[in-house]
C-alpha cells in the first residue's frame, strides 16, 4: 500500500535511542544547526526560520547553513513562510506580530526574492520545500493574510518551484481553529506538491482552541494520512515529531510501520 520512506527525527532524544533502532532508518531529519546529529546516510533538514522574517538570510549565514547543506549532502531543506510580519515575538508558543503586517502580495514578493537567493547558494541536488503554518487567532493577526490556507501553499510551491512539507498537526490545528471540516481542509492541498509528511497529535485546550501539542501520534493520525494519500504511487518521507520519551517514540514508529506496511 505504502510508498513511504520512514525518516527519523530524533531531536533531543538521539542519545537515548538504541543504535539497533536508529539503524532501521535510512534517513534522518536534522532540525538544529547547533546540535547536528551524527549520521552517515540520507539526510533532510527542517528549520523554523521563516521567509517573512527580516533576519531569514542573516540567520542562515550566521549558522553556516550552506556549508552544512553541502558537507552533509542534505537532500531536502525546508523552512517556514509565515507569519505575516517581518518581526515577531513568541508568547504561549505562538507568534505575536511586531510593527506593520505584511500583505499577501508582499509575502509572495519575499518568497520570490528569498527562495531565488537560497537556491543560488545550494547544490542542484538539494530540494527546497516550505512547511505549512498552524492557525491561531491573535490580537495582532499574525496568522492572517492566508498564510495558513492550503491554497496559499499550493501557490507558493507552484510559483517558486518548491515542494511542501505537510505538517499534519499544523493542518489539523488550522482546520479546528478556522472552524473548517478537517477532511475538506486537507482536500484543498495539492498532493502532487507534498514530498514530506510530519505526523504528531494535536490537542484541544479548555477554551476549546486547538494547539500543536506534539503529542505521540497513533492510529487516528495514521488513518487520516491513509485517507488523504491512499496509494498514489509517489514516494514521500514520513516523520514523527515527538520528543518527550524515547520508548514512546520507538513504539509510535513501530505502530506506524505496522499500519502502512501491513
C-alpha positions as CSV (number, residue, x, y, z in Angstrom):
1,X,0.0,0.0,0.0
2,X,2.6,2.5,1.0
3,X,5.4,4.3,-0.8
4,X,6.5,6.0,2.4
5,X,10.1,6.4,3.4
6,X,10.1,6.4,7.2
7,X,12.6,9.1,8.4
8,X,13.7,9.5,11.9
9,X,13.7,13.0,13.5
10,X,15.3,12.2,16.9
11,X,15.9,15.7,18.1
12,X,17.0,15.7,21.8
13,X,16.2,12.0,22.2
14,X,19.0,10.9,20.0
15,X,21.3,9.8,22.8
16,X,18.5,7.8,24.4
17,X,17.7,5.8,21.3
18,X,19.5,2.4,20.9
19,X,21.7,2.0,17.9
20,X,19.7,-1.0,16.7
21,X,16.6,1.2,16.4
22,X,18.4,4.1,14.6
23,X,19.9,1.6,12.2
24,X,16.4,0.7,10.9
25,X,16.2,4.1,9.2
26,X,18.0,5.1,6.0
27,X,17.0,8.8,6.5
28,X,17.1,11.2,9.4
29,X,15.8,14.7,9.6
30,X,18.1,17.3,11.2
31,X,16.3,20.2,12.9
32,X,19.1,22.1,14.7
33,X,22.3,23.7,13.5
34,X,23.6,23.8,17.0
35,X,23.1,20.1,17.7
36,X,23.8,18.2,14.4
37,X,23.1,14.5,14.7
38,X,26.0,12.2,13.5
39,X,24.6,10.1,10.7
40,X,26.2,8.8,7.5
41,X,23.1,8.1,5.5
42,X,20.5,10.1,3.7
43,X,19.6,13.4,5.4
44,X,16.9,16.1,5.2
45,X,16.7,19.3,7.3
46,X,13.9,21.4,8.6
47,X,14.4,24.8,10.3
48,X,11.8,27.1,11.8
49,X,13.4,30.1,10.1
50,X,10.8,32.0,8.1
51,X,10.9,33.8,4.7
52,X,8.9,36.7,6.1
53,X,11.3,37.3,8.9
54,X,13.7,40.1,8.3
55,X,16.6,38.0,9.7
56,X,16.0,35.0,7.4
57,X,19.1,35.5,5.3
58,X,21.4,36.7,8.0
59,X,20.5,33.9,10.4
60,X,21.1,31.2,7.7
61,X,24.5,32.8,7.0
62,X,25.3,33.1,10.7
63,X,24.9,29.3,11.3
64,X,26.8,28.4,8.1
65,X,23.7,26.7,6.7
66,X,25.0,26.4,3.1
67,X,28.3,24.9,4.2
68,X,26.4,22.3,6.3
69,X,24.0,21.6,3.4
70,X,26.9,20.8,1.1
71,X,29.0,19.0,3.7
72,X,26.2,16.6,4.8
73,X,24.7,16.3,1.3
74,X,21.3,17.5,2.6
75,X,18.7,16.1,0.2
76,X,15.9,18.4,1.2
77,X,16.0,21.7,3.1
78,X,12.7,23.2,4.3
79,X,11.6,26.3,6.2
80,X,8.5,28.3,7.0
81,X,6.8,31.1,5.1
82,X,4.6,32.9,7.6
83,X,3.5,34.6,9.8
84,X,2.6,37.8,8.1
85,X,5.1,40.0,9.9
86,X,8.8,40.8,9.4
87,X,9.4,40.8,13.1
88,X,7.6,38.7,15.8
89,X,7.8,37.8,19.4
90,X,6.6,34.5,20.8
91,X,4.1,34.2,23.5
92,X,2.4,30.9,24.6
93,X,4.1,29.1,21.7
94,X,2.6,31.4,19.1
95,X,3.7,34.4,17.1
96,X,2.8,37.9,18.0
97,X,3.4,40.4,15.3
98,X,5.6,43.5,15.8
99,X,5.3,46.5,13.6
100,X,3.2,46.5,10.4
101,X,1.5,43.5,8.9
102,X,2.9,42.2,5.6
103,X,0.3,41.8,2.9
104,X,-0.1,38.5,0.9
105,X,1.3,40.3,-2.2
106,X,4.3,41.4,-0.2
107,X,4.8,37.8,1.1
108,X,4.8,36.4,-2.4
109,X,7.4,39.0,-3.4
110,X,9.5,38.0,-0.4
111,X,9.2,34.3,-1.4
112,X,10.4,35.1,-4.9
113,X,13.4,37.1,-3.7
114,X,14.5,34.8,-0.9
115,X,13.9,31.5,-2.5
116,X,15.8,32.6,-5.5
117,X,18.6,33.8,-3.2
118,X,18.6,30.5,-1.3
119,X,18.6,28.4,-4.5
120,X,21.7,30.1,-5.7
121,X,23.6,29.0,-2.6
122,X,22.8,25.3,-2.6
123,X,23.6,22.4,-4.9
124,X,21.1,21.4,-7.5
125,X,20.7,18.1,-5.6
126,X,19.1,19.9,-2.6
127,X,15.3,20.0,-2.9
128,X,13.8,23.2,-1.4
129,X,10.5,23.0,0.5
130,X,8.2,25.1,2.7
131,X,6.1,23.9,5.7
132,X,2.5,24.9,6.4
133,X,1.8,27.1,9.4
134,X,-0.9,26.4,12.0
135,X,-3.6,29.0,12.6
136,X,-4.2,30.7,15.9
137,X,-6.5,33.7,16.5
138,X,-4.3,36.5,17.8
139,X,-4.7,40.2,18.5
140,X,-2.1,41.2,16.0
141,X,-3.4,38.9,13.3
142,X,0.0,37.2,12.8
143,X,-1.7,34.2,11.2
144,X,-3.9,36.1,8.7
145,X,-3.2,37.1,5.0
146,X,-3.9,33.5,4.0
147,X,-0.6,32.1,5.5
148,X,-2.5,29.1,7.0
149,X,-4.6,28.3,3.9
150,X,-3.8,25.3,1.7
151,X,-4.3,27.4,-1.5
152,X,-1.6,29.8,-0.2
153,X,0.9,26.9,-0.1
154,X,-0.2,25.5,-3.4
155,X,0.5,28.8,-5.0
156,X,3.9,29.4,-3.3
157,X,5.0,25.9,-4.3
158,X,3.9,26.2,-7.9
159,X,5.1,29.8,-8.5
160,X,8.5,29.4,-7.0
161,X,9.4,25.7,-7.8
162,X,9.4,24.3,-4.3
163,X,7.7,21.4,-2.6
164,X,5.6,21.2,0.6
165,X,6.4,19.6,3.9
166,X,2.9,18.9,5.2
167,X,2.8,19.2,9.0
168,X,-0.4,17.3,9.7
169,X,-0.6,18.6,13.2
170,X,-0.5,22.2,11.9
171,X,-3.1,21.4,9.3
172,X,-5.5,19.9,11.9
173,X,-5.0,22.8,14.3
174,X,-5.8,25.2,11.5
175,X,-8.9,23.4,10.5
176,X,-10.2,23.3,14.0
177,X,-9.4,26.9,14.8
178,X,-10.8,28.1,11.5
179,X,-13.9,26.0,12.1
180,X,-13.5,24.0,8.9
181,X,-14.1,20.3,8.5
182,X,-10.7,18.7,8.6
183,X,-11.3,16.4,5.7
184,X,-12.4,19.3,3.5
185,X,-9.5,21.4,4.6
186,X,-7.0,18.6,3.8
187,X,-8.5,18.0,0.4
188,X,-7.5,21.6,-0.6
189,X,-3.8,20.7,-0.6
190,X,-2.3,19.7,-3.9
191,X,-0.9,16.3,-3.1
192,X,1.5,16.4,-6.1
193,X,3.4,19.2,-4.2
194,X,3.8,17.3,-1.0
195,X,7.2,15.5,-0.6
196,X,7.2,15.0,3.2
197,X,4.6,14.4,5.9
198,X,5.2,15.3,9.5
199,X,2.9,13.5,12.0
200,X,2.0,14.3,15.6
201,X,-1.1,14.6,17.7
202,X,-2.7,18.0,18.4
203,X,-4.7,18.8,21.5
204,X,-7.7,21.0,22.5
205,X,-7.4,23.4,25.3
206,X,-10.0,24.1,28.0
207,X,-11.0,27.1,26.0
208,X,-11.7,24.8,23.0
209,X,-8.8,26.1,21.0
210,X,-6.6,23.6,19.1
211,X,-2.8,23.8,19.6
212,X,0.2,21.9,18.3
213,X,0.9,19.7,21.3
214,X,3.4,17.5,19.6
215,X,1.9,14.5,21.4
216,X,2.6,11.0,20.2
217,X,0.5,10.0,17.1
218,X,-1.4,6.8,16.8
219,X,-3.9,5.1,14.5
220,X,-6.1,8.3,14.5
221,X,-3.4,10.3,12.6
222,X,-2.3,7.3,10.6
223,X,-5.8,6.8,9.3
224,X,-6.0,10.5,8.3
225,X,-2.8,10.1,6.3
226,X,-4.1,6.9,4.7
227,X,-7.3,8.5,3.6
228,X,-5.6,11.6,2.3
229,X,-2.9,9.9,0.2
230,X,-4.2,6.4,-0.5
231,X,-1.8,4.7,-2.8
232,X,-0.9,7.4,-5.4
233,X,2.4,5.8,-6.2
234,X,4.6,8.7,-5.1
235,X,7.3,8.1,-2.6
236,X,7.3,10.6,0.3
237,X,9.2,10.9,3.5
238,X,7.2,10.4,6.7
239,X,8.5,11.6,10.1
240,X,7.0,11.5,13.6
241,X,7.5,14.8,15.5
242,X,7.6,13.7,19.2
243,X,10.5,14.3,21.5
244,X,9.4,13.7,25.1
245,X,10.0,10.0,25.6
246,X,12.3,7.6,23.7
247,X,10.3,4.5,24.4
248,X,7.1,6.1,23.2
249,X,8.7,7.4,20.1
250,X,10.0,3.9,19.2
251,X,6.6,2.4,19.9
252,X,4.9,5.0,17.7
253,X,7.3,4.3,14.8
254,X,6.6,0.6,15.2
255,X,2.9,1.2,15.0
256,X,3.3,3.5,12.0
257,X,5.2,0.8,10.1
258,X,2.8,-1.9,11.1
259,X,-0.1,0.2,9.9
260,X,1.2,1.1,6.5
261,X,3.2,-2.0,5.7
262,X,0.5,-4.5,6.6
